[in-house]
Each structure stands twice: as C-alpha cells, then as structure tokens.
Amino acid sequence: MSALNYNPSTYEIPGKNTLNHGVLLNKKDDLKIVELPIPIPEEGEVQIQVKATGICGSDIHLWKYGEIGIFPVTTPQLLGHESAGVVTAVGKGVDTLKVGDRVAVEAGIPCSKCDQCMSGRYHLCPTVIFKSTPPHHGQLAKYITHPARWLYKIPDNVTYEQGALLEPLSVAISAIERVGVKFGRSLLITGAGPIGLIVLAVAKATGISPIMITDVQPSRLEYAKKMGADFVYQVDPKRKDVEIAREIRDIFGGEGAEYSLECTGVESSFRTAIMATKDAGVCCLVGVGKNDQLLPVNNFAMREVDIRGLFRYHHTYPRAIALMASGNLKIDHLITHRFDFKDALKAFDTTADYSTGAIKVQILN
C-alpha cells in the first residue's frame, strides 16, 4: 500500500480543470480506472466529492464472476456503494443540504410511490436504483451526484471512513432485526467476514448472548474473539456439514442456537446454519451465494425452524449514525487497509487476496 495523500478536512469544488475518475468494470475480470465528466446535479440532487468508499464482497464478486445474485453485468458500470463525502454543489430545489455538508450516501433510490415503498419497505421497491447493482453505476468515483433525499449529514465526530462503514453497518442492523434475536438470546453467526464481524459488534452492543461465530480462517476467528465472541468454531471444509452442525449444537448446550445468521452465502454454510439452529428457532440468510442451492428441507420443516431472507436494509441510516456518533459501537478498527484513489486497483487485489489479512478495504480521495 502506498503512502496516502489524503486530507479529510479539505475538499475541492470542481472547476474547468478538475478531473474526475472512476473505477469501471467493463466485464468479468476487466476492471480499470477511467476518466469521467464532472457530474452536474439535477433538480433534487447534490454533487458530492466522495472522500471514502469501502469495497464490498459484492464488488469483488461482480469483478470476478460478472454477476451478483440474480443481477448479471450487462454493460460497463462503476462499482462501489459504501461511501461518504462532502457536498460540492446543490441542484435546484434542494434546501436540506448546502456546500460543505459532510454526508453519508444511502445507495438505494426507490420510486417512493409503489405499494412496497408506501408500506415502508422501500428496499423492496421493484424499480429501486441501487448504486453498483447491475445495470446501475456505483459510487466509486471522485465526484458523483445523488438525490438529497437519500443523503444523511454526519456529525463532526464521525469521520468519512466511519461514514463509509454506515452501509455495511445498516446491513448488520437489518440482519439482527430480521432474524428477531433479542437481549439474552443465543446467536450463531456463520462467516467472520466484514458483515459477520459487524453483526457480531451489533449483537454485543444489543446484549445478545451467547454468540458463536464460525469461519474457515483462524485469523478471522482470533479477531472475532478479541471483539467479544463467546465461542468461535473453525470450519473444516472437508468435513460433512451434518457433523459440523452437531458439534455447534453441542456447544450451545446440545439444542443449538435459538437464532442463526448465515453471512457467507456458501451452500454448505447455509446448510450448517439451518441444522445448527434450535428447534422452533429462526435462521436468516444474509450472504449472497448461488441462485439455486440444496437445502435440508425436512430438517427445518420437521423441527419448525423458520427460514428467512434479507435484502439490504431500510430506515437504518439515522440509527447507524447515532450509534457511530455515540461511541458505543466501535467498528472502524475493521478497516485494515486504506488506498489512495490512484491505487484503487491495488485495493481490489488486496481485498480479493485472503493472504493479505484484509477485512475492510477503503479507497480514499
């Protein structure tokens, strides 16, 4: 990683000679930094100098496989959806933000008119534009525009880097709420990647206990121990998922965890999470994996284990900002690597390489 040329307290209002660059995925395995025009905010929008953007596992999946879940890459697109920055221009009709305001960006833009939106489930809007989900451009550029409605001011004691963590933090908050686990209840988290570890942090702050987290990498499990996991379990991919689930159930007193959050999307891990969940418990799929997976249907049906899905988040940003600003939830230690924008491709290589020990990699501008 090169030395950073980054001053978070400054920003540049673009002029005639200002250059804009973005990280563009042309197609599978074809990622490059390209020059872009400076975007002009339309009515209801603001222009933002993006100061920090985290690389998500979905960005890596789009790059390496040319798809994420049910969304294939069909046209060249910018990546990135975990961003914070500073307002550098406002469009017509915007009176909630001004130049110089520091903001976190909620990446989804729903229609705000359909039944799902009107019911409060705007994340399920059938026409939602979610930045970096094909075919929509993402936020990994030096300058972007975004509707003011989906921007949130961040207080002075929240850094841009922390602001960029609000997006995965929102996923973790939604996961905890979706599975329904509460204070004093047991929780299994499968996968100690960035989302799994942030789920762990939120669960600890909520008073959920005991908590177990699993992973194949011992270094991730050691990190989870330091974060307060009550139990860690190293998964041996060569072993049968039935055996692994039995051992996990035994650690939870023989009956399994009351609630489980599967944060990898890997079929064997999802199967394990289902079988390790206590009878009449709840198991929620958070990670994104193959579209079609083989699941132990009779196992969960005959034990009345509820299987739930999670799709992004809604109404989480204000709470996530309050948590971050309070100091009661500290997760910025998960940022293990920081790169200048000019080294964005190295940032992607670092994220994709397990040997680097990267947890959350951010690109700074």
N, C-alpha and C positions, 0 to 999 in steps of 0.2 A: 504494500500500500504506500503510495507516495505521500509526501507531506501535504497537509491540507492547506489550501489557500481560501480560508472561509472566515468571514466576519459576520456573525449572526445579527449584529446590531445595525448593519448598513443595508441599504437597498438602492437599486438603480431604476429610476423612471426611464423607460426606453426612449431613445431619440432616434434620429435618422441613421446614426452609425452603430446602433445597438444590434448585436447579433443574437439570434435565438437558435438554440439547438435542442434536439430531442433524441430519445433512444427509440429507434424504429425497428420493429420486427417485420421484415419483408415476407418471410415464410419460415417454415420449420428450419431451425439451425442457421438462420440468416438474420443476424442482429447487427445494427450499426448505428453510429451517431451521425445524424443528418442536420443540415441547416434548415430552419423553418422561418416563415414570415412571422413578424410580431403580430399576435392576435389582437384584434380590436374588439372591445366589449360591445355587445349588442344591448338592446333595451333589457333591463333587469339583470344584466351581468356585470361582473367586475373583471379587471385584468389583475393577475397575480404573478409576482415574481416568486416562483417556487423555491423555497430555501432548503427543504429536506424532503426526501422521498425514500420510503423503505421498499426493499424488494421482497415481494410475497412469493410463496411457493407456487402460486398460480402463474406468476410471471415466468418462473423457471419452467413450469410445465408447458406453457404456451410456446416458449422458445424451443424446448427440447422435443416436444411431441406435436406441436402445431394445433393443439386443442386444449380445452379445459372443460371437463364435464360434457355437457351437450352443446358446447359452443366451439366450433372449429374456426381456425383462422382462414378467412376467405380473401381478405385484402390486406395490404400493408397497414400496420397500426402502431401507434405509440403504446408503450407499456406503462405500468405504474398506476397505483390507486391509493397509496398510503402517503399523503402529502400534507404539508403545512407551508405557509408562505406569508407574504405581505402584499397588501393591495397597492397597486401602482396606477390604476385608473378605474373610474367608475362609469358605467353606461347610463343612459337615460332612465329616469325613474327610480334609481337606487338612492334611498335615503337612510339605509340602515348601516352602511359602511362608508368609509372615506379613505383616501390615500394615506398610507402609513399604518392602517389597522393590521394587526397580526391575526391570521386566521388559520383554522384547520378546515380541510376540504372533505365534506361527505361526498363520496364518489358517485352515488346514485342520484339520478334525476328522474323522478316519477312524473306521471302525467297530472296527478292531483285531481283527477276527475272520475276515474273508474270506480267500480264497486270496492276493489281492494284498497285503493287509496282512501276512499271516503269512509271505509271501516277502520282506518288507522294502520292497515297492513301495506304501507306504500312500497315496502321491499318486494312485494309480490305483484306489483303493477305489471301487467303483461307487456307494456310498451316502455318499461323503465330503460333509461340510458345509463348504463353503469360503466364508468370510465375504465378502459383497458379490457373489458369483456368484449370479445368479437361481436360485431364489427366496429365497435366504438373505440376511438382514440383514448389513450390513457393520459396521465398527468406527468409523465417523466420527461419534462421539458423545462427550459429555464423560465419561460413565460407561457401562461395558459390563460384562458377565460373560463368562468364558471358562474352559474346563476347565484346571485347573492343569497337567495332563499336557502341554499344548501352549503352555506359557509358559516362558521362559528368563530366568534372572537375568542382568542386565547389570552388569559391574563399574563401579566408581566413575569410571574414566577414559573410559567410553563414555557420551556424552550421550544424552538422549532422542531428539534429532534423528538422531544416528547409529544409535540403536536402531531407528528407523523405516526406516532405509535397509537394515536387515538383510534385509528381504523381497526387494527387487529384487536385492540382493547374492546372495541364495540362488538366484535365477533365473540370474544370471550364472555362479555356480559350477556349477550343474547343466548349463548350456549347454556350458561348457568340457568337463565330464566326458562329457556325452552325445555330443558330436562326436568325442571321443577325442584331441584335439590335445595334444601334449606339448612339453616343453622343446626349443627349437631347430627347431621345425617352423613352416611358414608358415600364416598365418591371414588369411582375408578376413572382415571384418565389414560387412554391408550395413545401413546405418542408424545414424546417430550421435545417436539419442535417448537417454534415460536408460539403458535397458537396454544399448544398443550401447556407450555410453561406460563403463558399469560392466564389461561384458565386456572392453573394452579394458584397464581397470585390472587386472582379474584376470589377463588374459593376460600383461600386462607383469610382474606380480608372479610369474608362473609361469615366466618365461623363454622364452615363445613368441616367435619372431622368424623372419622379418619379419612385421609386422602392417600390413594396409591396412584403412582404414575409408572407406565411401562415404556420401554424403548429397546432398540437393539444396540444402541451405543452407550457404553458405560460412562463416557464423559458427560453425556446429557443427563444421565441419572444422578451422577455426582452433583451436577449443577442443581438438579431438582431437590436433592437432599438439602443443599445449602439454602434453598428457597423455602424449606419447611415441609416438604412432602413427608408424611408419616411412614410410608412404605414405598420402596422402589422395586421394580422387577425387570431384570434384563431378559428380553425375549431371545430365545434361540430359534432362528427361522427354520432349522432342520427338524424341530420337534413338532408334534401334532398339536393343533390348536385346542383340541379337547383336553390334552394333558396340561397345557399351559393354563387353560381356564380353570381346571380342577385345583391347581396349585394356588391360583389367585383367590379362588373361593375359600380355600383353607386359611389363607392369610386374613381374610375377612371373617374368620370365625366359623368357616365351613358352609355358610349360606350365600356368600358372595356380597358384592356391593349393592346397596339399595339403588344407586344411580350410576350410570356409566356414560361417559362422553368419549366417542371414538374420534380422534383428531388426526388420523393419518389418511383415511380413505382406502387403505390397503385391505383387500378382501379378508385375508387371514386374521388381521387385527380386528376387523368388524365382527367376524365370527367369534373370536375370543371374547370380545366385549359383551356380546349377546349371552354367551354361555356362562360368563363370569358374573352376570347380573342376578341378583337375588330374585326368587320367585315373587311375582307381582311388582317387580321393580320397573325402572324405566331406562332404556338405552337410546341415546341420541347420536345420529351420525353427523359429525361436524366436518370432517375431512372430505375432500373430493377425490374419488378414485374412478375406477372403471364404471361405465354406464350399467353394465349387467354383471351381477355378482351372485355367487351361490351361497345362500344363507341357510342356517339350520332352522327351518320353519317350524317343524314340530317341537323343537326345543323351546322356542319362545312362546309358541301358541299354547302348548300344554302346561306351561308354567305362568301364563298370563303376564309375560314381560311385554311392556309397551315399547314399540319401536317408533322413534320419531326422527324427522329430518330437520335440518336447519339450513336456511338460506339467508345468508348475510345478517342483517340487523335492521332495526327501526327504533327511532326515538331514544337512541343511546348516547349520542354525542354530548348533550348537556350534562348527563350524569358522568360520563367518562372524563370530561373536562373538570368537573367538580372533584372527582376522585383524585385526578392527577394533581390538581392545584392544592388539595388538602395536605398532600404529603403522606397520606395514609396508604397509598398504593404506589410502590416504587418498582417500576419495571424498565426504566431506561438503562439499567445495567445489562439488559439483554442485547443492547446494541454493541456488538463485538467488533464491528468493522465499519469505518467511515471512509468514503472516497470523494474526491473532487469530481465534478460533473465530467470533466475531460477524461476521467478514468472509469467511466460508467461501465464499459465492457469488462474491465477487470473486476468490478464489483459483482457482475453477474457470474463470472467464472468462479469467484471466491464463494459466492452463495451456493453454487451447484456442486462444489467440491467438499465432500464431508471431511476430508483430511485437514481442512483449514480451521476446523472448530467453530465455524461461523454459526451464530444463532440468528441475529437480525443484522442485516447489512443495510446501510443507508447511503444515499448519494446526496451530497450537499452542494449548494450553489451559492 
